[in-house]
Amino acid sequence: FDHRDIIVGQGTLGLELWDAVPELDTVIVGIGGGGLIAGVAAAVKARAAAAGRTVRVIGVQAANSAAYPSSLAAGEPLTVETSPTIADGIAVARPGDIPFEVISELVDEVVTVTDDDIARALLVLLERAKQVVEPAGAVGVAAILSGKVTATGPTAVILSGGNIDPLLLQRVVAHGLAASGRYMTLQIPLPDRPGQLARVSELLSIAGANVIEVLHTRHGQGLQISEVILQLSVETRGEEHRAHVISVLEEAGFHPRVVQD
């Protein structure tokens, strides 16, 4: 990414965007080292200037590996400490020197998104757009869905890559469902007497939740001899429905705890 020829080559994507959508208002691009967004920004800004118009170019980084916000604030490329992220394709600890110069001049804003945001975006792309996109390529959509970027007119988001392992995709989809409030795992302590499992099942049915998996155990987890733990994986319809399911159980005297992924 830190080479002029690479930046120029990636900039042709900006030319294609302009030709396809000449009324373009905003372009959203993921950032790792910065080569792609530098090339795209240079191309679309030049075309817009020639047409007497302006175009916003917004960069998006994974929050766990975001070198650009602090570097732009400092006015020079900085090396930052990174943490693991599902968007490993843009996990770069230091901006490229050449892209940094271009981005400092031409990119209007750089925002960050969390892995939860990215997982939700991947799920939407897969489910609604029928696009298999790698996590690094979905950060632009994540920025819109999370409210980090507001589209004000014709907007293009670059989905830069489909290199995702099927096992990772499976985990990301599950995580995206949980992050979207459409899947959750509950642990509910119960007194060890007949009818408790049936009562919980009845309440979940009343609340409209679909049970996927059930684990009922008397062993471990610091349980008293008269206690059991019921672990349930259930499908819900979103955050509001998820909260409703929990409240129905709590109003019946149970104490559900959501198990994090």
C-alpha positions as CSV (number, residue, x, y, z in Angstrom):
1,F,0.0,0.0,0.0
2,D,2.9,2.4,0.5
3,H,3.9,2.7,-3.2
4,R,2.8,5.2,-5.7
5,D,2.1,2.6,-8.4
6,I,-0.1,0.7,-6.1
7,I,-2.0,3.8,-5.1
8,V,-2.5,4.8,-8.8
9,G,-3.7,1.4,-9.7
10,Q,-6.2,1.3,-6.9
11,G,-7.3,4.8,-7.9
12,T,-8.8,3.3,-11.1
13,L,-11.6,2.0,-8.8
14,G,-12.5,5.7,-8.1
15,L,-12.7,6.4,-11.8
16,E,-15.0,3.5,-12.3
17,L,-17.2,4.7,-9.4
18,W,-17.4,8.2,-10.9
19,D,-18.3,6.8,-14.4
20,A,-21.0,4.5,-12.9
21,V,-22.4,7.1,-10.5
22,P,-21.6,10.6,-11.7
23,E,-24.0,12.2,-9.2
24,L,-21.9,10.6,-6.4
25,D,-22.0,12.5,-3.1
26,T,-20.1,10.2,-0.6
27,V,-17.6,7.4,-0.9
28,I,-16.8,5.1,2.1
29,V,-13.7,3.1,2.0
30,G,-12.0,0.7,4.5
31,I,-8.5,1.7,5.6
32,G,-5.5,-0.5,6.5
33,G,-2.3,1.1,5.4
34,G,-4.2,3.5,3.3
35,G,-3.3,2.7,-0.3
36,L,-6.9,2.0,-1.5
37,I,-8.5,5.1,0.0
38,A,-5.6,7.3,-1.1
39,G,-6.0,6.3,-4.7
40,V,-9.8,6.5,-4.7
41,A,-9.8,9.9,-3.0
42,A,-7.4,11.3,-5.5
43,A,-9.5,10.0,-8.4
44,V,-12.9,11.1,-7.3
45,K,-11.8,14.4,-5.9
46,A,-10.1,15.3,-9.2
47,R,-13.2,14.3,-11.2
48,A,-15.4,16.2,-8.9
49,A,-13.3,19.3,-9.1
50,A,-13.3,19.2,-12.9
51,A,-17.1,19.0,-12.7
52,G,-17.4,21.9,-10.3
53,R,-18.7,19.6,-7.5
54,T,-17.5,18.2,-4.2
55,V,-17.5,14.6,-3.0
56,R,-17.0,13.4,0.6
57,V,-14.5,10.6,1.1
58,I,-14.7,8.8,4.4
59,G,-12.4,6.2,5.7
60,V,-13.2,3.4,8.1
61,Q,-10.9,1.5,10.4
62,A,-11.4,-1.4,12.8
63,A,-11.3,0.0,16.3
64,N,-8.9,-2.6,17.5
65,S,-6.4,-1.6,14.8
66,A,-6.9,2.1,14.1
67,A,-3.6,3.9,13.4
68,Y,-5.1,6.8,11.4
69,P,-7.2,8.8,13.9
70,S,-4.2,9.3,16.2
71,S,-1.8,9.8,13.3
72,L,-4.0,12.4,11.7
73,A,-4.4,14.2,15.0
74,A,-0.6,14.2,15.4
75,G,0.1,15.3,11.8
76,E,2.4,12.4,11.2
77,P,2.3,8.5,10.9
78,L,2.4,6.9,14.3
79,T,2.7,3.2,15.2
80,V,-0.1,2.1,17.5
81,E,-0.6,-1.0,19.6
82,T,-3.2,-3.2,17.9
83,S,-5.5,-5.9,19.3
84,P,-7.0,-8.9,17.6
85,T,-9.8,-8.1,15.2
86,I,-11.9,-10.1,12.7
87,A,-10.9,-7.5,10.1
88,D,-7.4,-8.8,9.8
89,G,-7.1,-7.6,6.2
90,I,-6.9,-4.0,7.5
91,A,-5.0,-4.6,10.7
92,V,-2.1,-2.3,10.1
93,A,-0.2,-0.7,13.0
94,R,1.3,2.2,11.1
95,P,0.0,4.2,8.2
96,G,1.9,4.2,5.0
97,D,4.0,7.4,4.5
98,I,2.7,8.1,0.9
99,P,-1.0,7.2,1.6
100,F,-0.8,9.3,4.8
101,E,0.1,12.4,2.8
102,V,-2.8,11.9,0.4
103,I,-5.3,11.0,3.1
104,S,-4.3,14.1,5.2
105,E,-5.1,16.3,2.3
106,L,-8.1,14.6,0.6
107,V,-10.0,12.4,3.0
108,D,-12.7,14.2,4.9
109,E,-13.1,12.0,7.9
110,V,-11.9,8.7,9.4
111,V,-14.1,6.7,11.8
112,T,-13.8,3.4,13.6
113,V,-16.1,0.4,14.0
114,T,-16.1,-2.4,16.5
115,D,-16.0,-6.1,15.7
116,D,-19.7,-6.3,16.7
117,D,-20.5,-3.6,14.2
118,I,-18.5,-5.6,11.5
119,A,-20.3,-8.8,12.3
120,R,-23.7,-7.2,12.0
121,A,-22.6,-5.7,8.7
122,L,-21.4,-9.1,7.4
123,L,-24.8,-10.6,8.3
124,V,-26.8,-7.9,6.5
125,L,-24.6,-8.2,3.4
126,L,-25.0,-12.0,3.4
127,E,-28.7,-12.0,4.2
128,R,-30.0,-9.0,2.3
129,A,-27.5,-8.3,-0.4
130,K,-26.4,-11.9,-1.0
131,Q,-22.8,-10.8,-0.9
132,V,-20.0,-12.8,0.8
133,V,-17.6,-10.2,2.1
134,E,-14.6,-10.5,4.3
135,P,-14.6,-8.6,7.5
136,A,-12.1,-6.0,6.3
137,G,-14.3,-5.3,3.3
138,A,-17.5,-4.8,5.3
139,V,-16.3,-2.0,7.5
140,G,-17.9,0.7,5.3
141,V,-21.3,-0.9,5.7
142,A,-20.6,-1.3,9.4
143,A,-20.0,2.4,9.7
144,I,-23.4,3.2,8.1
145,L,-25.3,0.6,10.2
146,S,-23.7,1.7,13.4
147,G,-24.5,5.4,12.7
148,K,-20.8,6.4,12.5
149,V,-21.5,7.8,9.0
150,T,-24.6,9.4,7.7
151,A,-25.3,9.2,4.0
152,T,-26.5,12.5,2.6
153,G,-26.9,11.6,-1.0
154,P,-25.8,9.0,-3.5
155,T,-23.3,6.9,-1.6
156,A,-20.9,4.2,-2.6
157,V,-19.4,1.7,-0.2
158,I,-16.4,-0.3,-1.4
159,L,-16.7,-4.0,-0.5
160,S,-13.1,-4.8,-0.9
161,G,-12.7,-8.6,-0.7
162,G,-14.4,-11.9,-0.2
163,N,-11.6,-13.8,1.4
164,I,-13.3,-15.4,4.4
165,D,-12.8,-18.9,5.7
166,P,-16.1,-20.9,5.9
167,L,-15.5,-21.7,9.6
168,L,-14.8,-18.0,10.4
169,L,-17.9,-17.1,8.4
170,Q,-20.0,-19.5,10.5
171,R,-18.7,-17.9,13.7
172,V,-19.2,-14.4,12.5
173,V,-22.7,-15.1,11.4
174,A,-23.5,-16.5,14.9
175,H,-21.8,-13.5,16.5
176,G,-23.7,-11.1,14.1
177,L,-27.0,-12.7,15.1
178,A,-26.2,-12.3,18.8
179,A,-25.0,-8.7,18.2
180,S,-28.3,-7.9,16.3
181,G,-30.4,-9.3,19.1
182,R,-31.6,-12.3,17.1
183,Y,-29.9,-15.0,19.0
184,M,-29.0,-15.4,22.7
185,T,-27.9,-18.0,25.2
186,L,-29.5,-17.7,28.6
187,Q,-28.5,-19.4,31.9
188,I,-31.3,-19.7,34.4
189,P,-30.8,-21.1,37.9
190,L,-33.8,-23.3,39.0
191,P,-34.9,-25.2,42.1
192,D,-34.5,-28.9,41.4
193,R,-38.2,-29.9,41.4
194,P,-40.5,-31.2,38.7
195,G,-42.2,-28.7,36.3
196,Q,-39.6,-26.0,36.2
197,L,-38.3,-26.8,32.7
198,A,-41.9,-27.0,31.4
199,R,-42.7,-23.6,33.0
200,V,-39.7,-21.9,31.4
201,S,-40.6,-23.4,28.0
202,E,-44.2,-22.2,28.4
203,L,-43.0,-18.6,29.1
204,L,-40.7,-18.6,26.1
205,S,-43.5,-19.8,23.9
206,I,-45.7,-17.0,25.3
207,A,-42.9,-14.5,24.6
208,G,-42.6,-15.8,21.0
209,A,-39.0,-17.0,21.3
210,N,-37.8,-20.2,19.4
211,V,-35.7,-22.6,21.4
212,I,-32.7,-24.0,19.5
213,E,-30.8,-25.9,22.2
214,V,-31.3,-26.9,25.9
215,L,-28.8,-28.0,28.5
216,H,-30.1,-29.0,31.9
217,T,-27.4,-29.8,34.5
218,R,-27.0,-30.4,38.2
219,H,-23.2,-30.5,38.2
220,G,-20.6,-27.9,38.8
221,Q,-20.8,-24.1,38.6
222,G,-21.0,-23.8,42.4
223,L,-24.6,-25.2,42.5
224,Q,-26.3,-26.1,45.8
225,I,-27.6,-29.7,46.0
226,S,-31.1,-28.4,45.5
227,E,-30.3,-26.3,42.4
228,V,-29.9,-26.9,38.7
229,I,-28.8,-24.7,35.8
230,L,-30.9,-24.5,32.7
231,Q,-29.0,-23.2,29.6
232,L,-31.1,-22.2,26.6
233,S,-30.1,-21.0,23.2
234,V,-33.1,-19.1,21.6
235,E,-33.9,-17.2,18.5
236,T,-35.4,-13.7,18.9
237,R,-36.5,-11.0,16.4
238,G,-34.2,-8.2,17.5
239,E,-33.1,-6.2,20.5
240,E,-36.7,-5.2,21.5
241,H,-38.0,-8.7,21.4
242,R,-34.9,-10.0,23.2
243,A,-35.5,-7.6,26.0
244,H,-39.2,-8.6,26.1
245,V,-38.2,-12.3,26.4
246,I,-35.9,-11.6,29.4
247,S,-38.6,-9.4,31.1
248,V,-41.2,-12.2,30.7
249,L,-38.9,-14.6,32.5
250,E,-38.0,-12.0,35.2
251,E,-41.7,-11.1,35.8
252,A,-42.4,-14.8,36.4
253,G,-39.7,-14.9,39.2
254,F,-36.8,-16.4,37.2
255,H,-33.3,-14.8,37.0
256,P,-32.0,-15.3,33.5
257,R,-28.4,-14.3,32.7
258,V,-27.3,-13.7,29.1
259,V,-24.2,-15.6,28.3
260,Q,-21.8,-13.6,26.1
261,D,-20.2,-15.2,23.0
